[in-house]
Amino acid sequence: MQIQELVKGAEGYNVDFKCSVSSKAKEISDEVVGIANAAGGYILIGVDNENLIKNK
């Protein structure tokens, strides 16, 4: 699946968006474990909750 297609969709059971990683390492590791324990999926870093790709 293409990243652009994932970004256009919404967050859900198998997709989670994170704007950045630095101060959210614990939160992201929890997300990775949750998705791994479910059916697998994607965590997109650099995408906000409004499905916008952030350029920092």
mmCIF file of the N, C-alpha and C atoms, coordinates in Angstrom:
data_MODEL
# 
_entry.id   MODEL 
# 
loop_
_atom_site.group_PDB 
_atom_site.id 
_atom_site.type_symbol 
_atom_site.label_atom_id 
_atom_site.label_alt_id 
_atom_site.label_comp_id 
_atom_site.label_asym_id 
_atom_site.label_entity_id 
_atom_site.label_seq_id 
_atom_site.pdbx_PDB_ins_code 
_atom_site.Cartn_x 
_atom_site.Cartn_y 
_atom_site.Cartn_z 
_atom_site.occupancy 
_atom_site.B_iso_or_equiv 
_atom_site.pdbx_formal_charge 
_atom_site.auth_seq_id 
_atom_site.auth_comp_id 
_atom_site.auth_asym_id 
_atom_site.auth_atom_id 
_atom_site.pdbx_PDB_model_num 
ATOM 1   N N  . MET A 1 1  ? 0.852  -1.183 0.000  1.00 0.00 ? 1  MET A N  1 
ATOM 2   C CA . MET A 1 1  ? 0.000  0.000  0.000  1.00 0.00 ? 1  MET A CA 1 
ATOM 3   C C  . MET A 1 1  ? 0.895  1.242  0.000  1.00 0.00 ? 1  MET A C  1 
ATOM 4   N N  . GLN A 1 2  ? 0.519  2.237  -0.756 1.00 0.00 ? 2  GLN A N  1 
ATOM 5   C CA . GLN A 1 2  ? 1.275  3.482  -0.856 1.00 0.00 ? 2  GLN A CA 1 
ATOM 6   C C  . GLN A 1 2  ? 1.010  4.382  0.358  1.00 0.00 ? 2  GLN A C  1 
ATOM 7   N N  . ILE A 1 3  ? 2.035  5.113  0.792  1.00 0.00 ? 3  ILE A N  1 
ATOM 8   C CA . ILE A 1 3  ? 1.892  6.014  1.939  1.00 0.00 ? 3  ILE A CA 1 
ATOM 9   C C  . ILE A 1 3  ? 0.823  7.062  1.679  1.00 0.00 ? 3  ILE A C  1 
ATOM 10  N N  . GLN A 1 4  ? 0.782  7.603  0.467  1.00 0.00 ? 4  GLN A N  1 
ATOM 11  C CA . GLN A 1 4  ? -0.226 8.628  0.146  1.00 0.00 ? 4  GLN A CA 1 
ATOM 12  C C  . GLN A 1 4  ? -1.639 8.087  0.346  1.00 0.00 ? 4  GLN A C  1 
ATOM 13  N N  . GLU A 1 5  ? -1.879 6.822  -0.003 1.00 0.00 ? 5  GLU A N  1 
ATOM 14  C CA . GLU A 1 5  ? -3.194 6.214  0.185  1.00 0.00 ? 5  GLU A CA 1 
ATOM 15  C C  . GLU A 1 5  ? -3.519 6.092  1.667  1.00 0.00 ? 5  GLU A C  1 
ATOM 16  N N  . LEU A 1 6  ? -2.531 5.710  2.474  1.00 0.00 ? 6  LEU A N  1 
ATOM 17  C CA . LEU A 1 6  ? -2.746 5.608  3.915  1.00 0.00 ? 6  LEU A CA 1 
ATOM 18  C C  . LEU A 1 6  ? -3.072 6.966  4.521  1.00 0.00 ? 6  LEU A C  1 
ATOM 19  N N  . VAL A 1 7  ? -2.358 8.014  4.072  1.00 0.00 ? 7  VAL A N  1 
ATOM 20  C CA . VAL A 1 7  ? -2.578 9.362  4.607  1.00 0.00 ? 7  VAL A CA 1 
ATOM 21  C C  . VAL A 1 7  ? -3.971 9.864  4.251  1.00 0.00 ? 7  VAL A C  1 
ATOM 22  N N  . LYS A 1 8  ? -4.453 9.572  3.055  1.00 0.00 ? 8  LYS A N  1 
ATOM 23  C CA . LYS A 1 8  ? -5.781 10.028 2.633  1.00 0.00 ? 8  LYS A CA 1 
ATOM 24  C C  . LYS A 1 8  ? -6.894 9.369  3.441  1.00 0.00 ? 8  LYS A C  1 
ATOM 25  N N  . GLY A 1 9  ? -6.633 8.162  3.932  1.00 0.00 ? 9  GLY A N  1 
ATOM 26  C CA . GLY A 1 9  ? -7.616 7.476  4.761  1.00 0.00 ? 9  GLY A CA 1 
ATOM 27  C C  . GLY A 1 9  ? -7.582 8.024  6.174  1.00 0.00 ? 9  GLY A C  1 
ATOM 28  N N  . ALA A 1 10 ? -8.347 7.440  7.015  1.00 0.00 ? 10 ALA A N  1 
ATOM 29  C CA . ALA A 1 10 ? -8.409 7.894  8.402  1.00 0.00 ? 10 ALA A CA 1 
ATOM 30  C C  . ALA A 1 10 ? -7.603 6.966  9.300  1.00 0.00 ? 10 ALA A C  1 
ATOM 31  N N  . GLU A 1 11 ? -7.285 7.458  10.490 1.00 0.00 ? 11 GLU A N  1 
ATOM 32  C CA . GLU A 1 11 ? -6.697 6.586  11.487 1.00 0.00 ? 11 GLU A CA 1 
ATOM 33  C C  . GLU A 1 11 ? -7.735 5.536  11.841 1.00 0.00 ? 11 GLU A C  1 
ATOM 34  N N  . GLY A 1 12 ? -7.271 4.393  12.239 1.00 0.00 ? 12 GLY A N  1 
ATOM 35  C CA . GLY A 1 12 ? -8.205 3.337  12.603 1.00 0.00 ? 12 GLY A CA 1 
ATOM 36  C C  . GLY A 1 12 ? -7.496 2.197  13.290 1.00 0.00 ? 12 GLY A C  1 
ATOM 37  N N  . TYR A 1 13 ? -8.081 1.020  13.211 1.00 0.00 ? 13 TYR A N  1 
ATOM 38  C CA . TYR A 1 13 ? -7.577 -0.164 13.890 1.00 0.00 ? 13 TYR A CA 1 
ATOM 39  C C  . TYR A 1 13 ? -6.153 -0.504 13.469 1.00 0.00 ? 13 TYR A C  1 
ATOM 40  N N  . ASN A 1 14 ? -5.823 -0.322 12.188 1.00 0.00 ? 14 ASN A N  1 
ATOM 41  C CA . ASN A 1 14 ? -4.510 -0.706 11.669 1.00 0.00 ? 14 ASN A CA 1 
ATOM 42  C C  . ASN A 1 14 ? -3.644 0.453  11.211 1.00 0.00 ? 14 ASN A C  1 
ATOM 43  N N  . VAL A 1 15 ? -4.087 1.683  11.406 1.00 0.00 ? 15 VAL A N  1 
ATOM 44  C CA . VAL A 1 15 ? -3.324 2.852  10.956 1.00 0.00 ? 15 VAL A CA 1 
ATOM 45  C C  . VAL A 1 15 ? -3.346 3.911  12.051 1.00 0.00 ? 15 VAL A C  1 
ATOM 46  N N  . ASP A 1 16 ? -2.179 4.452  12.365 1.00 0.00 ? 16 ASP A N  1 
ATOM 47  C CA . ASP A 1 16 ? -2.081 5.501  13.370 1.00 0.00 ? 16 ASP A CA 1 
ATOM 48  C C  . ASP A 1 16 ? -1.134 6.566  12.857 1.00 0.00 ? 16 ASP A C  1 
ATOM 49  N N  . PHE A 1 17 ? -1.447 7.835  13.068 1.00 0.00 ? 17 PHE A N  1 
ATOM 50  C CA . PHE A 1 17 ? -0.613 8.946  12.632 1.00 0.00 ? 17 PHE A CA 1 
ATOM 51  C C  . PHE A 1 17 ? 0.093  9.562  13.838 1.00 0.00 ? 17 PHE A C  1 
ATOM 52  N N  . LYS A 1 18 ? 1.350  9.911  13.683 1.00 0.00 ? 18 LYS A N  1 
ATOM 53  C CA . LYS A 1 18 ? 2.121  10.629 14.698 1.00 0.00 ? 18 LYS A CA 1 
ATOM 54  C C  . LYS A 1 18 ? 2.869  11.755 14.013 1.00 0.00 ? 18 LYS A C  1 
ATOM 55  N N  . CYS A 1 19 ? 2.759  12.973 14.536 1.00 0.00 ? 19 CYS A N  1 
ATOM 56  C CA . CYS A 1 19 ? 3.458  14.123 13.958 1.00 0.00 ? 19 CYS A CA 1 
ATOM 57  C C  . CYS A 1 19 ? 4.963  14.033 14.161 1.00 0.00 ? 19 CYS A C  1 
ATOM 58  N N  . SER A 1 20 ? 5.387  13.557 15.312 1.00 0.00 ? 20 SER A N  1 
ATOM 59  C CA . SER A 1 20 ? 6.816  13.466 15.598 1.00 0.00 ? 20 SER A CA 1 
ATOM 60  C C  . SER A 1 20 ? 7.057  12.331 16.584 1.00 0.00 ? 20 SER A C  1 
ATOM 61  N N  . VAL A 1 21 ? 8.322  12.078 16.861 1.00 0.00 ? 21 VAL A N  1 
ATOM 62  C CA . VAL A 1 21 ? 8.660  10.953 17.729 1.00 0.00 ? 21 VAL A CA 1 
ATOM 63  C C  . VAL A 1 21 ? 9.329  11.397 19.027 1.00 0.00 ? 21 VAL A C  1 
ATOM 64  N N  . SER A 1 22 ? 10.152 12.408 18.996 1.00 0.00 ? 22 SER A N  1 
ATOM 65  C CA . SER A 1 22 ? 11.078 12.736 20.086 1.00 0.00 ? 22 SER A CA 1 
ATOM 66  C C  . SER A 1 22 ? 10.497 12.607 21.490 1.00 0.00 ? 22 SER A C  1 
ATOM 67  N N  . SER A 1 23 ? 9.479  13.337 21.831 1.00 0.00 ? 23 SER A N  1 
ATOM 68  C CA . SER A 1 23 ? 8.949  13.306 23.194 1.00 0.00 ? 23 SER A CA 1 
ATOM 69  C C  . SER A 1 23 ? 7.841  12.269 23.356 1.00 0.00 ? 23 SER A C  1 
ATOM 70  N N  . LYS A 1 24 ? 7.540  11.534 22.305 1.00 0.00 ? 24 LYS A N  1 
ATOM 71  C CA . LYS A 1 24 ? 6.438  10.582 22.357 1.00 0.00 ? 24 LYS A CA 1 
ATOM 72  C C  . LYS A 1 24 ? 6.914  9.139  22.216 1.00 0.00 ? 24 LYS A C  1 
ATOM 73  N N  . ALA A 1 25 ? 8.160  8.860  22.588 1.00 0.00 ? 25 ALA A N  1 
ATOM 74  C CA . ALA A 1 25 ? 8.712  7.517  22.401 1.00 0.00 ? 25 ALA A CA 1 
ATOM 75  C C  . ALA A 1 25 ? 7.886  6.455  23.114 1.00 0.00 ? 25 ALA A C  1 
ATOM 76  N N  . LYS A 1 26 ? 7.464  6.691  24.344 1.00 0.00 ? 26 LYS A N  1 
ATOM 77  C CA . LYS A 1 26 ? 6.657  5.716  25.093 1.00 0.00 ? 26 LYS A CA 1 
ATOM 78  C C  . LYS A 1 26 ? 5.320  5.496  24.405 1.00 0.00 ? 26 LYS A C  1 
ATOM 79  N N  . GLU A 1 27 ? 4.674  6.568  24.004 1.00 0.00 ? 27 GLU A N  1 
ATOM 80  C CA . GLU A 1 27 ? 3.379  6.465  23.330 1.00 0.00 ? 27 GLU A CA 1 
ATOM 81  C C  . GLU A 1 27 ? 3.505  5.675  22.028 1.00 0.00 ? 27 GLU A C  1 
ATOM 82  N N  . ILE A 1 28 ? 4.547  5.944  21.270 1.00 0.00 ? 28 ILE A N  1 
ATOM 83  C CA . ILE A 1 28 ? 4.739  5.244  20.001 1.00 0.00 ? 28 ILE A CA 1 
ATOM 84  C C  . ILE A 1 28 ? 5.053  3.775  20.236 1.00 0.00 ? 28 ILE A C  1 
ATOM 85  N N  . SER A 1 29 ? 5.863  3.479  21.238 1.00 0.00 ? 29 SER A N  1 
ATOM 86  C CA . SER A 1 29 ? 6.158  2.070  21.511 1.00 0.00 ? 29 SER A CA 1 
ATOM 87  C C  . SER A 1 29 ? 4.888  1.332  21.925 1.00 0.00 ? 29 SER A C  1 
ATOM 88  N N  . ASP A 1 30 ? 4.005  1.978  22.666 1.00 0.00 ? 30 ASP A N  1 
ATOM 89  C CA . ASP A 1 30 ? 2.717  1.378  23.016 1.00 0.00 ? 30 ASP A CA 1 
ATOM 90  C C  . ASP A 1 30 ? 1.875  1.116  21.768 1.00 0.00 ? 30 ASP A C  1 
ATOM 91  N N  . GLU A 1 31 ? 1.900  2.050  20.816 1.00 0.00 ? 31 GLU A N  1 
ATOM 92  C CA . GLU A 1 31 ? 1.161  1.878  19.562 1.00 0.00 ? 31 GLU A CA 1 
ATOM 93  C C  . GLU A 1 31 ? 1.716  0.701  18.758 1.00 0.00 ? 31 GLU A C  1 
ATOM 94  N N  . VAL A 1 32 ? 3.047  0.595  18.702 1.00 0.00 ? 32 VAL A N  1 
ATOM 95  C CA . VAL A 1 32 ? 3.681  -0.498 17.960 1.00 0.00 ? 32 VAL A CA 1 
ATOM 96  C C  . VAL A 1 32 ? 3.259  -1.838 18.553 1.00 0.00 ? 32 VAL A C  1 
ATOM 97  N N  . VAL A 1 33 ? 3.305  -1.943 19.869 1.00 0.00 ? 33 VAL A N  1 
ATOM 98  C CA . VAL A 1 33 ? 2.909  -3.189 20.532 1.00 0.00 ? 33 VAL A CA 1 
ATOM 99  C C  . VAL A 1 33 ? 1.436  -3.492 20.266 1.00 0.00 ? 33 VAL A C  1 
ATOM 100 N N  . GLY A 1 34 ? 0.586  -2.478 20.349 1.00 0.00 ? 34 GLY A N  1 
ATOM 101 C CA . GLY A 1 34 ? -0.837 -2.679 20.113 1.00 0.00 ? 34 GLY A CA 1 
ATOM 102 C C  . GLY A 1 34 ? -1.131 -3.148 18.703 1.00 0.00 ? 34 GLY A C  1 
ATOM 103 N N  . ILE A 1 35 ? -0.507 -2.527 17.729 1.00 0.00 ? 35 ILE A N  1 
ATOM 104 C CA . ILE A 1 35 ? -0.732 -2.919 16.334 1.00 0.00 ? 35 ILE A CA 1 
ATOM 105 C C  . ILE A 1 35 ? -0.146 -4.303 16.081 1.00 0.00 ? 35 ILE A C  1 
ATOM 106 N N  . ALA A 1 36 ? 1.025  -4.591 16.651 1.00 0.00 ? 36 ALA A N  1 
ATOM 107 C CA . ALA A 1 36 ? 1.640  -5.906 16.467 1.00 0.00 ? 36 ALA A CA 1 
ATOM 108 C C  . ALA A 1 36 ? 0.779  -7.008 17.081 1.00 0.00 ? 36 ALA A C  1 
ATOM 109 N N  . ASN A 1 37 ? 0.163  -6.724 18.209 1.00 0.00 ? 37 ASN A N  1 
ATOM 110 C CA . ASN A 1 37 ? -0.681 -7.713 18.872 1.00 0.00 ? 37 ASN A CA 1 
ATOM 111 C C  . ASN A 1 37 ? -2.029 -7.871 18.194 1.00 0.00 ? 37 ASN A C  1 
ATOM 112 N N  . ALA A 1 38 ? -2.413 -6.918 17.371 1.00 0.00 ? 38 ALA A N  1 
ATOM 113 C CA . ALA A 1 38 ? -3.681 -6.999 16.645 1.00 0.00 ? 38 ALA A CA 1 
ATOM 114 C C  . ALA A 1 38 ? -3.432 -7.748 15.343 1.00 0.00 ? 38 ALA A C  1 
ATOM 115 N N  . ALA A 1 39 ? -3.732 -7.151 14.250 1.00 0.00 ? 39 ALA A N  1 
ATOM 116 C CA . ALA A 1 39 ? -3.588 -7.803 12.943 1.00 0.00 ? 39 ALA A CA 1 
ATOM 117 C C  . ALA A 1 39 ? -2.459 -7.191 12.132 1.00 0.00 ? 39 ALA A C  1 
ATOM 118 N N  . GLY A 1 40 ? -1.585 -6.410 12.772 1.00 0.00 ? 40 GLY A N  1 
ATOM 119 C CA . GLY A 1 40 ? -0.554 -5.694 12.025 1.00 0.00 ? 40 GLY A CA 1 
ATOM 120 C C  . GLY A 1 40 ? -1.121 -4.388 11.505 1.00 0.00 ? 40 GLY A C  1 
ATOM 121 N N  . GLY A 1 41 ? -0.288 -3.566 10.906 1.00 0.00 ? 41 GLY A N  1 
ATOM 122 C CA . GLY A 1 41 ? -0.769 -2.294 10.383 1.00 0.00 ? 41 GLY A CA 1 
ATOM 123 C C  . GLY A 1 41 ? 0.370  -1.324 10.188 1.00 0.00 ? 41 GLY A C  1 
ATOM 124 N N  . TYR A 1 42 ? 0.069  -0.045 10.233 1.00 0.00 ? 42 TYR A N  1 
ATOM 125 C CA . TYR A 1 42 ? 1.024  1.005  9.916  1.00 0.00 ? 42 TYR A CA 1 
ATOM 126 C C  . TYR A 1 42 ? 0.956  2.106  10.957 1.00 0.00 ? 42 TYR A C  1 
ATOM 127 N N  . ILE A 1 43 ? 2.106  2.677  11.282 1.00 0.00 ? 43 ILE A N  1 
ATOM 128 C CA . ILE A 1 43 ? 2.193  3.907  12.066 1.00 0.00 ? 43 ILE A CA 1 
ATOM 129 C C  . ILE A 1 43 ? 2.941  4.895  11.182 1.00 0.00 ? 43 ILE A C  1 
ATOM 130 N N  . LEU A 1 44 ? 2.293  5.981  10.840 1.00 0.00 ? 44 LEU A N  1 
ATOM 131 C CA . LEU A 1 44 ? 2.889  6.985  9.965  1.00 0.00 ? 44 LEU A CA 1 
ATOM 132 C C  . LEU A 1 44 ? 3.365  8.157  10.807 1.00 0.00 ? 44 LEU A C  1 
ATOM 133 N N  . ILE A 1 45 ? 4.660  8.355  10.865 1.00 0.00 ? 45 ILE A N  1 
ATOM 134 C CA . ILE A 1 45 ? 5.241  9.463  11.626 1.00 0.00 ? 45 ILE A CA 1 
ATOM 135 C C  . ILE A 1 45 ? 5.400  10.636 10.676 1.00 0.00 ? 45 ILE A C  1 
ATOM 136 N N  . GLY A 1 46 ? 4.903  11.796 11.096 1.00 0.00 ? 46 GLY A N  1 
ATOM 137 C CA . GLY A 1 46 ? 4.938  12.985 10.253 1.00 0.00 ? 46 GLY A CA 1 
ATOM 138 C C  . GLY A 1 46 ? 3.588  13.292 9.653  1.00 0.00 ? 46 GLY A C  1 
ATOM 139 N N  . VAL A 1 47 ? 2.543  12.607 10.127 1.00 0.00 ? 47 VAL A N  1 
ATOM 140 C CA . VAL A 1 47 ? 1.181  12.849 9.657  1.00 0.00 ? 47 VAL A CA 1 
ATOM 141 C C  . VAL A 1 47 ? 0.344  13.224 10.874 1.00 0.00 ? 47 VAL A C  1 
ATOM 142 N N  . ASP A 1 48 ? -0.400 14.338 10.773 1.00 0.00 ? 48 ASP A N  1 
ATOM 143 C CA . ASP A 1 48 ? -1.209 14.758 11.911 1.00 0.00 ? 48 ASP A CA 1 
ATOM 144 C C  . ASP A 1 48 ? -2.600 14.123 11.853 1.00 0.00 ? 48 ASP A C  1 
ATOM 145 N N  . ASN A 1 49 ? -3.422 14.413 12.861 1.00 0.00 ? 49 ASN A N  1 
ATOM 146 C CA . ASN A 1 49 ? -4.755 13.816 12.953 1.00 0.00 ? 49 ASN A CA 1 
ATOM 147 C C  . ASN A 1 49 ? -5.739 14.351 11.918 1.00 0.00 ? 49 ASN A C  1 
ATOM 148 N N  . GLU A 1 50 ? -5.354 15.372 11.165 1.00 0.00 ? 50 GLU A N  1 
ATOM 149 C CA . GLU A 1 50 ? -6.190 15.883 10.077 1.00 0.00 ? 50 GLU A CA 1 
ATOM 150 C C  . GLU A 1 50 ? -5.717 15.320 8.728  1.00 0.00 ? 50 GLU A C  1 
ATOM 151 N N  . ASN A 1 51 ? -4.896 14.253 8.784  1.00 0.00 ? 51 ASN A N  1 
ATOM 152 C CA . ASN A 1 51 ? -4.390 13.571 7.584  1.00 0.00 ? 51 ASN A CA 1 
ATOM 153 C C  . ASN A 1 51 ? -3.479 14.454 6.725  1.00 0.00 ? 51 ASN A C  1 
ATOM 154 N N  . LEU A 1 52 ? -2.768 15.380 7.355  1.00 0.00 ? 52 LEU A N  1 
ATOM 155 C CA . LEU A 1 52 ? -1.843 16.254 6.642  1.00 0.00 ? 52 LEU A CA 1 
ATOM 156 C C  . LEU A 1 52 ? -0.417 15.823 6.916  1.00 0.00 ? 52 LEU A C  1 
ATOM 157 N N  . ILE A 1 53 ? 0.378  15.710 5.854  1.00 0.00 ? 53 ILE A N  1 
ATOM 158 C CA . ILE A 1 53 ? 1.788  15.386 6.004  1.00 0.00 ? 53 ILE A CA 1 
ATOM 159 C C  . ILE A 1 53 ? 2.523  16.650 6.420  1.00 0.00 ? 53 ILE A C  1 
ATOM 160 N N  . LYS A 1 54 ? 3.238  16.566 7.534  1.00 0.00 ? 54 LYS A N  1 
ATOM 161 C CA . LYS A 1 54 ? 3.958  17.710 8.081  1.00 0.00 ? 54 LYS A CA 1 
ATOM 162 C C  . LYS A 1 54 ? 5.375  17.738 7.526  1.00 0.00 ? 54 LYS A C  1 
ATOM 163 N N  . ASN A 1 55 ? 5.830  18.906 7.103  1.00 0.00 ? 55 ASN A N  1 
ATOM 164 C CA . ASN A 1 55 ? 7.190  19.096 6.588  1.00 0.00 ? 55 ASN A CA 1 
ATOM 165 C C  . ASN A 1 55 ? 7.973  19.911 7.593  1.00 0.00 ? 55 ASN A C  1 
ATOM 166 N N  . LYS A 1 56 ? 8.736  19.265 8.440  1.00 0.00 ? 56 LYS A N  1 
ATOM 167 C CA . LYS A 1 56 ? 9.550  19.987 9.427  1.00 0.00 ? 56 LYS A CA 1 
ATOM 168 C C  . LYS A 1 56 ? 10.996 19.800 9.137  1.00 0.00 ? 56 LYS A C  1 
# 
